[in-house]
């Protein structure tokens, strides 16, 4: 009997704990951003790597697949916003500083949608200073922190070890020497004997130090000290929860009925992301007319189409939700101050350097990683007609008659619908086929009947009932043009065709090579940013080696990152570049 009582009491206790747990949600996610600098002159490029980590132990967060980086000005307005695709919790991006930005204080803010359930002050922030030398009457933002504070911290690290090996307890910089001439190889190796650190994620920046006012950005070590989580009361009616982008980008919206009597629940909505590797999805609306799409594969086309699939589609109005807006009103900025006279020479030199580098940009351009290619969602079920294999006809009507004979069309009111003949069914089902052209869904096919079929590379079709999501179609017909850029002229309140914010294409940043001195001998090299590597590999030859530029001075090598088990790494070193032309 006592044993039974204990079992019942244990059951009640566990059940109570589960009910209590369901009332709260732990926002155990944070973002760390490593930028290549904190002070930029117009014409330079802000480079950054995003680390999406658990707040508690700084290991990889598996929740969000998308992060956001914004630059916010001192008026608390967003200047630019980028969407960063996270691969294994990490992503990268860049932003070219235009001359339209005023001199002033800015904040670089990093976050995920899941983190928007925290306050804006809990989002990752870096104080950024932008100096626009082309607008002379504006103020700069020197503040109370100057660049020498950051330099002294590095020099003290250097003096602690007079060799060419700078270490912390887990990683070390191994340099061939400390002083270099122009266009000379800096043979840098980043090494570790600890296997825990070998598979970590790290980023490396090598940038010139001058006397322009700057601030020290938060290091990985300092960031790891903050382990605060946010607990949400999910049963609080006043709490609006921003859902995380768990499987990929979230694109949402809503439909409304024009007359107020048509149903708005369980209405099919089609999403098209056209292009070479297109995406097509169909979802149903909820009781309030809301719908949500998730783009779970990398696709960088900014143009999308969202439309209602219904016989009475014209009775609906469709709209897309904007990205969540953040209240930046409580952000605090460093007070503005005039630039001192001693910074004038550095500012002129930085401005000249950026202009020269931009003039020769076409010779030093970064390589954009090729976007992944995906088979269409219906692969390999479709029968394919490559039209060059047949006698070509100008119109679809002729092509259906002579080539793709399974296709036929019907007229209903002022619309044309394509069907696929299914020999196993008699009579034929009344529903039309799913018709795509370059991945773009066409609700009716009027414009296809007059489209020049000589622009079409192939036609693919599937016979029989075909389901996309919860929507069924009587077959599938997919047209692929040679240029994969078909533009539909269909319009109405039930169709939205627009451009949206998409993730930046991943880049392989340009790495200057002077191993052959004759190469690029006549091209000036005024790089203040000698090297940027957002994907550092440890114990690998040449992965982190780089060449100096034509600019002499003091350069800072800075490594940031985290081991696989969340141990932070922050390592700095100083090198000198002597002007070889004065020897």
Rosetta blueprint (number, residue, H / E / L):
1 X L
2 X H
3 X H
4 X H
5 X H
6 X H
7 X H
8 X H
9 X H
10 X H
11 X H
12 X H
13 X H
14 X H
15 X H
16 X H
17 X H
18 X H
19 X H
20 X H
21 X H
22 X H
23 X L
24 X E
25 X E
26 X E
27 X E
28 X L
29 X L
30 X E
31 X E
32 X E
33 X E
34 X E
35 X E
36 X L
37 X L
38 X L
39 X E
40 X E
41 X E
42 X L
43 X L
44 X L
45 X E
46 X E
47 X E
48 X E
49 X E
50 X E
51 X E
52 X E
53 X E
54 X L
55 X L
56 X L
57 X L
58 X L
59 X L
60 X E
61 X L
62 X L
63 X L
64 X L
65 X L
66 X E
67 X E
68 X E
69 X E
70 X E
71 X E
72 X E
73 X E
74 X L
75 X L
76 X L
77 X L
78 X E
79 X E
80 X E
81 X E
82 X E
83 X E
84 X E
85 X E
86 X L
87 X E
88 X L
89 X L
90 X E
91 X E
92 X E
93 X E
94 X E
95 X E
96 X E
97 X L
98 X L
99 X L
100 X L
101 X L
102 X L
103 X L
104 X E
105 X E
106 X E
107 X E
108 X E
109 X E
110 X E
111 X E
112 X L
113 X L
114 X H
115 X H
116 X H
117 X H
118 X L
119 X L
120 X H
121 X H
122 X H
123 X L
124 X E
125 X E
126 X E
127 X E
128 X E
129 X E
130 X E
131 X E
132 X L
133 X L
134 X L
135 X L
136 X L
137 X L
138 X L
139 X L
140 X E
141 X E
142 X L
143 X L
144 X L
145 X L
146 X L
147 X H
148 X H
149 X H
150 X H
151 X H
152 X H
153 X H
154 X H
155 X H
156 X H
157 X H
158 X H
159 X H
160 X L
161 X L
162 X L
163 X L
164 X L
165 X E
166 X E
167 X E
168 X L
169 X L
170 X L
171 X L
172 X E
173 X E
174 X E
175 X E
176 X L
177 X L
178 X L
179 X E
180 X E
181 X E
182 X L
183 X L
184 X L
185 X E
186 X E
187 X L
188 X E
189 X E
190 X E
191 X E
192 X L
193 X L
194 X L
195 X H
196 X H
197 X H
198 X H
199 X L
200 X L
201 X E
202 X E
203 X E
204 X E
205 X E
206 X E
207 X E
208 X E
209 X E
210 X L
211 X L
212 X L
213 X L
214 X L
215 X L
216 X L
217 X L
218 X L
219 X L
220 X H
221 X H
222 X H
223 X H
224 X H
225 X L
226 X L
227 X L
228 X L
229 X L
230 X E
231 X E
232 X E
233 X E
234 X L
235 X L
236 X L
237 X L
238 X L
239 X L
240 X L
241 X L
242 X L
243 X L
244 X L
245 X L
246 X L
247 X L
248 X L
249 X E
250 X E
251 X E
252 X E
253 X E
254 X E
255 X E
256 X E
257 X E
258 X L
259 X L
260 X L
261 X L
262 X L
263 X L
264 X L
265 X L
266 X L
267 X L
268 X E
269 X E
270 X E
271 X E
272 X E
273 X E
274 X L
275 X L
276 X L
277 X L
278 X L
279 X E
280 X E
281 X E
282 X E
283 X E
284 X E
285 X L
286 X L
287 X L
288 X L
289 X L
290 X E
291 X E
292 X E
293 X E
294 X E
295 X E
296 X L
297 X L
298 X L
299 X L
300 X L
301 X L
302 X L
303 X E
304 X E
305 X E
306 X E
307 X E
308 X E
309 X E
310 X L
311 X L
312 X L
313 X H
314 X H
315 X H
316 X E
317 X E
318 X E
319 X E
320 X E
321 X L
322 X L
323 X L
324 X L
325 X L
326 X L
327 X L
328 X L
329 X L
330 X L
331 X L
332 X L
333 X L
334 X L
335 X L
336 X L
337 X E
338 X L
339 X L
340 X L
341 X H
342 X H
343 X H
344 X H
345 X H
346 X H
347 X H
348 X H
349 X H
350 X H
351 X H
352 X H
353 X H
354 X H
355 X H
356 X H
357 X H
358 X H
359 X H
360 X L
361 X H
362 X H
363 X H
364 X L
365 X L
366 X L
367 X E
368 X E
369 X L
370 X L
371 X L
372 X L
373 X L
374 X L
375 X L
376 X L
377 X L
378 X L
379 X L
380 X L
381 X L
382 X L
383 X E
384 X E
385 X E
386 X E
387 X H
388 X H
389 X H
390 X L
391 X L
392 X L
393 X L
394 X L
395 X L
396 X H
397 X H
398 X H
399 X H
400 X H
401 X H
402 X H
403 X L
404 X L
405 X L
406 X L
407 X E
408 X E
409 X E
410 X E
411 X E
412 X E
413 X L
414 X L
415 X E
416 X E
417 X E
418 X E
419 X E
420 X E
421 X L
422 X L
423 X L
424 X L
425 X L
426 X L
427 X L
428 X L
429 X L
430 X L
431 X L
432 X L
433 X L
434 X E
435 X E
436 X E
437 X E
438 X L
439 X L
440 X E
441 X E
442 X L
443 X L
444 X L
445 X L
446 X H
447 X H
448 X H
449 X H
450 X L
451 X L
452 X L
453 X H
454 X H
455 X H
456 X E
457 X E
458 X E
459 X E
460 X E
461 X E
462 X E
463 X E
464 X E
465 X E
466 X E
467 X E
468 X E
469 X L
470 X L
471 X E
472 X E
473 X E
474 X E
475 X E
476 X E
477 X E
478 X E
479 X E
480 X E
481 X E
482 X L
483 X L
484 X L
485 X L
486 X L
487 X L
488 X L
489 X L
490 X L
491 X L
492 X L
493 X L
494 X L
495 X E
496 X E
497 X E
498 X E
499 X E
500 X L
501 X L
502 X L
503 X E
504 X L
505 X L
506 X L
507 X E
508 X E
509 X L
510 X L
511 X L
512 X L
513 X L
514 X L
515 X L
516 X L
517 X L
518 X L
519 X L
520 X L
521 X L
522 X L
523 X L
524 X L
525 X L
526 X L
527 X L
528 X L
529 X E
530 X E
531 X E
532 X E
533 X E
534 X L
535 X L
536 X L
537 X L
538 X L
539 X L
540 X L
541 X L
542 X L
543 X L
544 X L
545 X L
546 X E
547 X E
548 X L
549 X L
550 X L
551 X L
552 X L
553 X E
554 X E
555 X E
556 X E
557 X E
558 X E
559 X E
560 X E
561 X E
562 X E
563 X L
564 X L
565 X L
566 X L
567 X L
568 X E
569 X E
570 X E
571 X E
572 X E
573 X E
574 X E
575 X E
576 X E
577 X E
578 X E
579 X L
580 X H
581 X H
582 X H
583 X L
